[in-house]
Each structure stands twice: as C-alpha cells, then as structure tokens.
Amino acid sequence: MNDVRGVNDMRVVRAFIRAHGRAPASWSDRYVSLFTLTVIALVLADPLTSALAALTAGARQVDPSELGAGIAVVALGYAGFLSVARMFGPVVLPAADAAWLLLSPVPRRGLLRRTSAILLAVSLAAGAVLSLALFALLAGSAGHGALVAVAAAAVGLSAAVGGMAAAVVAQSSSAWDSWLRGAVVILVVTAVLAAVAGSGPGRHALAAVAAAPRSLGEAVAGLSAATALVLVRQAWRALARIHASSLLVTSARARHVAAAAVVMDPGALTWAAEEDHWRARTLRSRPWPALLSRGSSRPLPAVSAPLATAWHDWRRLARRPRRSVALLGTAALPALAVQALGGTSPVAVAVLAAGALTSAALCTAGARRDAEDPGLARLLGVNARAVLAARSLLPALVSAAWLTLALVGLVATGALTGSWWLFGPLAAPALAAAALRMARRRPIDHSLPVIDSPAGPIPTGWVVWALTGVDVAVLGCAPLLVALLVRQPVSGTLLLTQAVTGVVVLSAFLRAKTGVRRG
C-alpha cells in the first residue's frame, strides 16, 4: 500500500481491505448463501414452468385487442424499468466505499466494477422477464418455434441491458438524461396508443404487426443486440466520468431505501425522498414577515414565536410550486371517479376523503421533524402546544382549498347540487388534526400479533399504523361523509354540525397529551 502504483490498482486495495477487515467467509456463510439461492430458485421454478407450459401448449390466433393490450403492458413495464433505473442512479456504492474509497486516488472504473456486475445481473433478470412477455406475444401472433424464442430472448435481454447502460450514461451526462426521459415518455405514449388501437381503427395496424414475417423479427433482434453492445461500451467509458457528488447522492438514497426495507417502514421512504429533494438545492434566504421579526414596530412575541417556528413549512411549500399545482390539479379526481362509476358511490367518496387528507399531510414536515427530534424542539423554548397549533394553519388552509375545489367539481358535473363547497373550510380543522396525527405516529410495531381472518393473515402493526390519523379524519368529517353517502341536501344545521365537529376535534387533539416518538 505504500507504493503509489499499488494504490492505483483496485485489486491491491481490495486485498488490503480483506486482509485487515473482517474474517473470511466460513463454510456456514457459504452454506447460507447457497441455501438462499436454492430456495429462491425453487420458489420461482413453479410459476416460470407453468407460464412456459401455457405458452408452448399450442398456437392460437391472437385478437388485435389482446395484442394491443399486451404491447401496452410490455411498453409500460419497460418504461417503469427505465424510470426506476434512472431514479436510483443507477450506479451506487456501499456506504463504506462511498465514505473511504470514492474520494481516494483509485481508478473510478475499478471502484465501480462490482457495481457494474450487479447492474448487469439485474439487467439480465429484468431481460428474462421481458423476454418471457415478448415470447407470449410473438408465440400467439407468429407461431411457435425455436426462432421465435431466440428472437424474443434477444430483444428482451438487449432492451434490458441496453436500457440499463443508457441509464448509466445518463448519470454522467445531462443530455443523455434528457434523452432517457424522452424515451420513457415515448414508451408511455406508445402504450396508450396500443391500448386504444386494439378497440379502434388501429386494429388493422395491429393485425399487420401480428402477420409480420419472421425475417423482420430476426432483423429487429439483430439490431437490438448491436444497439445494446454500443450502449454497454458507452456505459463502460462513462463509469470514469461519473461525478463523485452524483455517486454520493445515489448511495445515500440507496442506503435510505435499504434501511426502510429492512425495518419495513413506509414512512422512511417518504422522508428519504424529501431529504433527497432538498440535498442538492441551494436555497436563497429571504427576510421574515413583519409579524415574525423583532424589528417590527409592534412586536407580538407571544404570537410570533410559534408562528416563526412553523414558518418554514410555508417556505417549503412555496419553494415547490410545481407540486402545489399538481396537488390542486388532483382535485378533479373525485369528479372523474363519479363520471366513471356513476353517482357519489363509496369509492368516489373514498377518493374525495383520501385526496383531502393527503393534501393536508403534505404540509406537515415540520411536525414530523419535531416528533423525530424532540430535543431540537425543546431547545427552541416555545410552548409545544402553541407550536402545534401554529403548524395546523397551513394543512388546514391547503386541505380547505383542495376540498373546496373538489366539491366545486362535483357540483359542476351534476353529482351534487347546492352549496357543498362550504364544507371545504368547515372540514379543514379536522383534516389538519388528522394530518398532524399522521405526522407524529410511531414506526410500525412488528411485534403486535397477526390476526387470522378468512381473507388471510392480517398484521396488526400495519393496520394500526395505517389507521393512525385516518380515525381522526373520519371522526371529524363524519357529518360531511354521511351526507355524501346518503345524498342528504345541504342545510344550515348540517353545516353547523360539521363546523362544530371540526373545531372540537382539532381542539381535543391540541389539548390531548401527545407523546414523543422514541427510537
């Protein structure tokens, strides 16, 4: 290791780490690994053999609508594969390598050799699934045979390996990243067009695709393989150009996802996504509002301290205008559900309630931070109940706006008649209390018993975690929910009942003794 040339050789570095690290793998470690692989192979053997037997049972003529649906499913699956590869990097490093070896004078390509092998294995597994789906389409439309299987395998494996290689190149090039996003959009559009063409004027085009000669499939397979080889060569060259900051970000993201998967806590995934969004952004400071600043002519310290603590939630919302616009755009979903299902069905009411609660929950990052780190909240020296009340203003305002727009949409479509939009601001206090309760809930307790029901085993820990906050929303918005389900006309008594219920639920939540999350 004292030789500079040795430092530049990753084999020497790995040998040094193995010699001074943990003990070499024992026979029991190898046995556990082999046993795990054997169990996975046995679990996957039955469904794979059943699928292959069903495909090779006999040829049949595929209807163009079925062919269009199959093409749509394959295109969406491939688009999802590219999106996941782009979202996770895809080149990542273990925590130890990212902390100690990434910034050391070692060749970047040698450092990423193991990661490249893992990406290749993942690509081959995804390519096998894609090949099986393509074989199902080609076997039904072009007949059986070894050539069809070879063509499907070549196209599927080439598409998966080439797509992963393109994602690797995109990690080091913004131009390639834009092209990859464009490819995902094209695949989604292709899936929509294929699904529509199956039942429309495009049936003739799908029938022509089904009757295409095998030589065309062989040409497509050869072109796919050649393209994949070119992309793999570009990816191997791009490994040396990937910036260290990109590898640090993707490694931190993968570490958060792995930790969330180990503890089976979905909340950790949302927290990791939130931190990943803000990690690479430079934020500009702005002056505090006059009500919150000490330089105002008439300072109100009793009011300004809790509001100042909750002010960063408002700034966080203002710094993500696209998400706010998209959130308000989802207010049309209840109206679309009513148009699809007809009338204010329980599903449409559930969509309305879920959207209103989600809009409130997106504005409770500060309350969640207080619950995650109670020591930091105590250092502020502000009354916890007053801070929680100040944090309830933003989710109440956002949920009121979303629910009002959704109810206006339901009235516009004719599903409701009357001044239903008044329920938006009246139900907002209860929704804010429910969102704050969701933000302060503990991680999933996997030690709780599993209930054996006719539908199968139900883990109690997951149920308790999922219903925490929803119970408060159902209780606080009970007048509105009952009126929607029974189609009760709007009246002053109903509006007053909802207003009183929402205020009482929020007051009871703020006055209740709220515990802190530990661990």
N, C-alpha and C positions, 0 to 999 in steps of 0.2 A: 504493500500500500504506500510505501514511501516513494516508490517510483512513479513519476508523473505519467508515464505511458501506461502503467498499471491502473491508475485512476481512470484513464480514458477507456478502459476495457471493462464492460459491464460484467463479463464472466468473472473477472478478478474481484469486483465489488460484491457480486452475489456470493462468491466463495468465502470472502471475508465475513460477510454477514452470517452465513450458515455456520462458519467455524466459531464465531463469537456470540451467536444468538442462542435460540432455544435448542433443545436436544433434537437429534434427527428423528424422523418418523419411525415408530416401532412397528412390530408386526400387528399389534392391536389396532393402530391407526390405519394401517393398510387394509385390515380386515373390515373395519367400519366403513371405509370408503367403498370397498368392493361390494359389501352387503347393501349399501345405499344405492349404488348403481344397479345392482341386481333387482332390488325392489322396484325402482323406477321403471326398469325395462319390463318387469312382469306386469306392472300396473298399466303401462302403455301398450303392451302387446295385444291384449284382447280388443280394445276399440280399434286399433290400427288394422288388425287382421279382419275384423268384422267389416270395416269400411272397404278394405281391398276386395273382400269376397263379394260384397254387394256390387262393387263396380265391375268386377270381372264375371258376374253371374251370366250376363248376356247383354247383347246390344239392343238398344231401343232408340226410336226416333224421339229426339228432344223437341218439345214445343218451343217456338220462338220466345214466348213469355217466360218460360223456365230458363231458357238460355240467357235472356236479358237479366233476369234476377240473379243468375249465377255469376255473370260478368260483373254486375253491380257489387255483389258480395266480395268477389276477389279484388276488385279495384278498391273498395273501402278498406279491406283488410291490409292491402299493400300500402295504402295511404296512411293507415294507422301505424304500420311498422316504420315507415319513414318518419312520421311525426314523433314517435317515441324515441327513435334513434337520435333525431335532432334535438329533442328536449333533454335527453340525458347526456349529451355531449357530442358523440358517443364515447370518446376516449376519456377514460377516467383512470385514476391511480389510487392504490390503497393509501390509507391515512399516513402510514409510516413513510412510504416513498414520497408522497406529496410534501411531507414535513422536512425530510432529511436529504433526499436524493434529487428532487426536482431542480433545486437551485444550485446544486453542486456541479463541478466541471466534468460531468459524464455525458456521453453522447445521448441526445434525446431519443433517437430512434432505438438504441439499445435498451434504454429505460422503458420504453413503451412496447417492447417485444412481447412480453407476457400479455399485456392488454390486447395487443393485436391478435394473439392466438385465441383469446376469449371471445373477441368480437367475431372472428372467423367461425368459431364453434356456434355462437348464437345465430349467425347468418345462415349456416348450414341447417340448423334446426328449423329456423323460420322458412328457409327454402324448401325443406322437406314437406312442411305443411302446405305451402303454396303450390308445390308440385302435385300434391295429392288433390287439391282443389282443381287445378288445371286439368289433371287427368280425368276427373269426374266430368268436366265439361267436354273435353275432347273425345272421351270414350263414348259419350252419348251422341255426339254430333258427327264424328268422323269414323266411328267403328273402332273395334279393339285391335290390338296388335302391339308387337314389341316396339315398332317405330313410334307409335303414339305415346307409349310410356316413356321412351327415351326423349322424345321432343318435350313432353310435359316436364320431365325432370330437369332437362337442360334449361328450359325457360324459367322454371321456378327457382332453381338454385342460382342461376345467373342474375335474376332480378333481385333476389335477397342479398347476395354477395355484392353486386354492383350498387344496390341502394345503400348498404352499409358503408361501402367505400366512398360513395358520394357524400354521405353524412360526415365521414372523417375529413374529407377535403373541405367541406363547408365549415368545419370547426376552425380552420385556419384561413379561410377566405370569405369575406363578406359577399363577394359576387356569387360564389358557389352557394352560399346560404340563401341568397335571394332566389337563385335558380331552383334550389331544393324546395323552397316554399311554393314556388310556382308549379313545380311538378306535383306537389300534394294537392294544390287547388285543381289542377287539370284532372287528376285521378278522381277527385270528388265529383267534378262536373261530368266526367265520363260515366261514373256510377249512376248519377241521376239520369243522364240521357239514356243509358242502357235499360234502367228500370222503366222509364217512360216508354221507350221504343218497343218494349215487349208487348204492350197493350195498345199501341197506336200505329201510326203509319210507318214506323220503323221496323215492323215485323218482316218486311221484305229484305231489309238490310241484314237483319239477324239470320234470316233463312239463308242468305248468300254466304254469311260467315260460317254457318253450320255445314254448308255444302262445299266449302273451300277444299282444294286438293291438298293431299299430304305434302306435296313438294313445298307448298307455301309454309306449312308448319315447320318443315325442316330448315327452310331459309330463315325463318324467324328465330329458330333455336340457334342456328349458327351465328346470326347477327347478335343475339343476346349474349352468347358466350364471348364473342370478340369484344363487345362493349364492356362486359364485366371485367375482362382482363385489362383493358385500358384503364378503367376506373380503379382497379386494385393497384396498378402501377402508379397512378396519380396519388392514391392514398398513401402508399409506402413512401413516396417522396414528400408528401405533406406532413408526415409524422415529425420530421425535423423542423418544420416551420410553425408548429402549434405553439402559441404563446403560453408562457408559464401561468399568467393570470387566468387564462381560459381553463387550463388544467386544474388550477386550484379551485375555481368556481364549480366545475363539474364534479370534482372529487368531494367537495363539501356537500353538494346536492345528493350525490350517491350515498354518502355517509348518513345523511338525514333520512333518506328513503329506507336504507337498510335498518337503521335503528327503529324507525316506525314499523317496519315489517316484523322485526324481532319481537317488539313489545305489543304488536297488533293494536296500535293506537292511531285511528284515522286523523285525530286532531293534530298529531305531529306532522302529518303530511301537509296540511294547510299552513301550519306555522313555518315549515321549511320553505314552502312556495312563497310565502310572504317575505321571509328574510332574503330569499334568493332574488326577489324582485328589487329590493332596495339595496342590495350589497354593492352592485356595480354602478350606482347612480350618485352623481354629485348634486346635492341639494343646495339651493340658494336660501340664505336667511332673509327673513322679512320682519319688519317691526311688528310688535304686538299691538292689538287693538287698544284704543284709549281706555276702555273699561278695565283692561287687564294690566295696564302699565302703571308704574308708580309715578310717572311724570304727568299723569292727567291732572286736571285742575281739581277734580273732586274724586279722589281715590276711594274705592269701596273694598277694603281689604277682606271683609267677611264674605263678599261675593266673588272677588277677583281671584282669590287663592284656589278654590275648587274649579272655577272656570279656566284658569290658567293651566291647571293640571290636565283638564280634558281638552284643551285647545288643540293639541297635536293630532287628535282624532279628526278634527275638522280639516287641518292642514293635510293629513294623509289622504282624505277623501278628495280634496281639491287638487292634489298632485297626480291623481289618476282619473282624468276626465273621461277617458275612453271607457273605463269600466263603469263609471257612473251613467254614461249614455247607454251602454249596453244593458245595464241594470234596469233603467227606465224603459228600454225597449222591450224587455221581457214582460212588461205589464200587459202586453197583448196576448200572452199565452192563455189566460183564463177564457178570453173571448174565442180564441181558436179552439180550445177544448170544448166549449159549448157548441160551436159550429160543427165539430166532428162528432160529438156524442149526442147532441140534441138536448136542450134544456139544461137547467142547473143540476146536473147529476152529481152524485157524491164525488166522482173523480174530478169534475170541474171545480167543485168547492175545495177539494184537497189541493188542487193546483193553485187556487187563489190563496189558501192559507199558507202553503209552503213557500210561495213567492213572497208574500208579505213578511213572513218570519225570516227568510233568507236575506231580504233587503235590510232588515234591522240587524241581523247577525254580522253582516259585512262591515258594520261601523263600530264594532266592539273590541278592536285590537288593544286599546288602552286598558280596558277592564281585564282582558285576558293576561296582559303583561303584569298588571297588579297582582293577579292571582298566582301567576307563575313565580313572581319575585316579590313576596310580601315585605321583605326587608327594605327594598328600594321605596316602596310605597310609604313605609313608616318614616323613612328619612326625610320625606317631604314635609312632615309636621302639619299635615292638613287632616281634618276630620274625615275618616273613611266613608261615613255615610253621606257627607256632603259631596265628596268626590264622586261617589257612585251616582248620586242624583244628578250631578253635572254631566257625567258620562251618558246618562239616559236621554239627554236632549237630542243628540244627533241621531241615534237609532229611531227615536220617536218621530223626528222630522222626516227622515228618509222613508220609513215604513208608511207614514201617513201619505206622502207623495205617491209612493208606489201603489198602495191600496186604493187611493182615490182615482188614479189613472186606470187601474184595472176595473174598478166598478163603473167608471165612465164608459169604458169599452164594452162592458156587459150591457149597459143601458143602450148604447149605440147599436148593438147587434139585435136588440129586442128581447134578450133573455130576461132582463129586469126592466121594471117600469117604476118611475118615481125618483125621489132624491136619495138614491143609495150612496152617492158619493159622500154624503155627510158622515157615513160610517168610517171613512178613512182617518180623519183626525181623531175621532172618538175612540177607535180601537188602537190607536198608536201607543198610548201608555202601557197597555197590556203587552203589546208586541215588544216594546223596549224592555220591559221586565223579563220577558221570556228570553230575549237575546242576551241580556246580561247574565241570566242564569246559565245559559248555554256556554257563555264565555268563561264562567267561573266553575264549571263542572270538573270533577276529578277525572283522571285517566280511567280507562276501562279496568274494572276489577275482575280479573280472570279467575279468582278464587271462589266466586259465587257458584252455586250449584247449577247444573244443567237440567232443564225441565224436559221430561219425555212426553211429547204430545203426539196426537195422531198424525200431524204433519211432519214429524221428525223431532230430533233433539233441538231445543232452543236454549242457547247460552244466556243465562240471566244477566251476566255482566254487560253484554252488548245491548240487551233490551233496556236496562236501567240507564245506560249511557245515552242511548238514542232518544229516550223519552224525557230526559232531563232538559227542561226548557219548553218542550212541546206541551207538557202538562199545564204549565202556567199560561201558555198561549191559548190552549183550548178553554181553560177556566176563564180567562179574562175576556175572550172573544166569544163566549157561549151565546149571548143574545144574537150576534151577527150570524154565527154559524147555524143556529137553529132557524133563524128567519130565512136564510138561504135554502136550507134543506126542505122546509115546509112551504116555501114561497109565500111567506107572510108579508103583507103590504107594509110599507114604511109608515110609521106613526110617531107622534111625539113621545109617547110612552116608551116605545121601543128604542128610540134614540137616547132618551134619558137613561134608560136601563143600561145601555151599552156604555154611556159616558160614566155613570157611577161605577159600573163594574170595572172598567179600565183603570180609573183613578184609584179605586180601592185596592186592586191587585198590585199596582205599582207602589202604592204607599205601604202595603203589607210587606212587599219584597224589600223595600228600603229599610223598614223598621225591623225586619227579622234579623236574627243573629246569624250573620253569614260567616261560615268558616273559611279558612285559607287552605289552599292546596299544598300538600307536602309531598316531598319525594319527586 
